[in-house]
């Protein structure tokens, strides 16, 4: 698995050992970022604050950083996955990513309120939860209720190709694509009322 484009293009990523992580393929990642960089509804990636929930190896967030994202908060509970994210960020950035990344050891389905010192709300979030467990919908609800996302933020939500579209009150489905065994939904958080 490699970074597809940007400053770290072609650089290898490590994945955690075991069956607990299912990384998004390079090809699907490239397609997702092409949508984000060209769709008229997308904020793009450059200078955006990003969250990578159920982060696994951190490939989606690291790809965003490679393409110019300002900052990425990785949310992951598994210690091996957090170690892989840390190792990948250190290997890619060689110190350049210091201050542009943070790893949050928290359950993505139970984030709570965004801490005041966390900085501005996030404009882009990636959700790649285990398939067919309903965890993505729980995370979407928590992102909205906890104030983690800015109004109009875009969420890229990956689930199994045969799963239905997510029940996502407060979000608008902008697009949906199939990439092999995955189905990816592009959602936008409704404006604040």
N, C-alpha and C positions, 0 to 999 in steps of 0.2 A: 504494500500500500504506500502511495506517494502523495505529496502535495501536487495538485494538478496545474496551478497557475500562480502567477504573482512573484513576489520577492523570493520565495522559497521553492519555486517550481522544481519538480523532479526530486526533491529531498525525500528520503524514506521515512516512514513512520513505523513505530513498533505498536503492536496490539497486545493487550493483556492476555496472559495464558488462560486456558480453560474455555468453557462453553458459555460463560455469562455475558460475553460481548459479541455483538453482531455488527461489525463496522459497515458503514455505507460504502459501497464500491466506488472506486475511482471514477468510473464511467457515470454512475448516478450522481456523484458529487459534482462532476463537471457540468452535467445537465442542470442540476439545481442552481448552481452559481450562474450559469448562462441565463436562466430565467430571472434570477435576482438582478443581474446586471443590465438586462434589456427590456424587461416588462415595464409598460408605462406606469403601472401602479406601485412599482418597487422603489424604496428609498435608495437602492444600490447597497454597496457594502462599504465603500471608502468612507472613513471618518465616523462610522456608525458604531455605537456601543452594542455589543453582541452577548447573548447568553447561549450556552450549549448545555442543555439539560439531558440527563441520561447520557452523559458525554462519552463514556467508553474510552477510546483512545484519544479523544479530543480532535479527531480529524476534521469535523465540520467547523469548529471554532478556529482551529489552526489554519484551515484553508481561508477562512474569513480574514484572519490576521495577515496572511500572506498577500491577500488582495487589498490590504489597506484599512481594515477595520481599526478603529481607535483603541478598543479594549475588548477583552473577552472574559466573561465569568463562566467557568466550567463548573457544573453541578453534577456530582457523582458520589455515590455511597460506597462503592467497592474499592477497598484499599489498593488492589492490584491495578485497577483502572486509573486511580488517582496517580499512582506511581508512573504508569505509562504516559499520562498527560504531562506530568512534571518532566520526565525524561525527554519526551518529544519536544516540549517547549524549550528546554535547555539546549538540545541538539540543534534545533532549527535556528533559534535566535542568537545563540552564543552570547547571551547577555542583552541582546537588543530587545527582547520581549519582557525584560524586567520592568515592572510597573504597568505593563499592558495586559497582563494576565493575572487571574486569581482563581484558585481552586476552592470551591465551597463544598465541604463534606456535609451534605444535607440531602434529605429525601426530596426529590423533585416534585413529589405529589403533596408535600407539606412544607412549603417554603416560608409561610407566615408573611408578615409585613416586611417590606424592604427597609433595612436599617437606614437611618438618616445619613450616616457617614458613607453610604455605599456609592455616592455620586449620583448623577442624573439617571433617570429611568432609561431602559434599554429600548432601542429602535428595531432590533432584529433578534429573534430567538429561534433556535433549532431544538426540536423535540424528536428524539429517536428512541422511544420506550420499547420495552419488550412487547412483541406483537400479541394481540388478542387478550389483553388483560385489563383494558380500560384505564391504564395509568396515564395515558396522554391527556384524556379529558380531565382527569383530576389535576394534572399539572397546568393545563390551560386555565381552569377555574382559579387556581392559586396565583398564577401570574397576574390575572386581571384583578382579583380581589386584594392582593398584596401590594399593588402599586408598582410592580416590577417593570411593567411596560409603559412606554409613553403612548398617548392617544395616537391611533393610526399605525402603531408598530406592526411589523409583519412577522408572522410565525410560520416556520417551515416544519410541518408535522408529518413524519414518516410512519407508516403502518403497513401491515401485510396487504398484498395486492388484492386479496379477496375480502378484506374488511370493508364495512360500509363507511360512508363519510362520517366524520366525527360529529357528535352532538356538542356544539360549542356556542352556548349562549353568550352574546356580546361580541362575537367574532363573525366576520363575513368571509365566506369561502371565495377566494379570488380565482383559483386555478387548481387543477388536480391532474397529476401525471402518473403513469405506471412505468417503472424501471425494473424489469425482471420480477423478482418476488416482492418488490416494494411498491407501495402506492404513496405518493407524496402530495400533500395538500398545502397550498399556500393560503394562509388566513391573514386577515387584518383585524386588529382590535378596534372596536367602534370608538368614535370620538367621545371624550368626556362630556357628560351632560350637566 
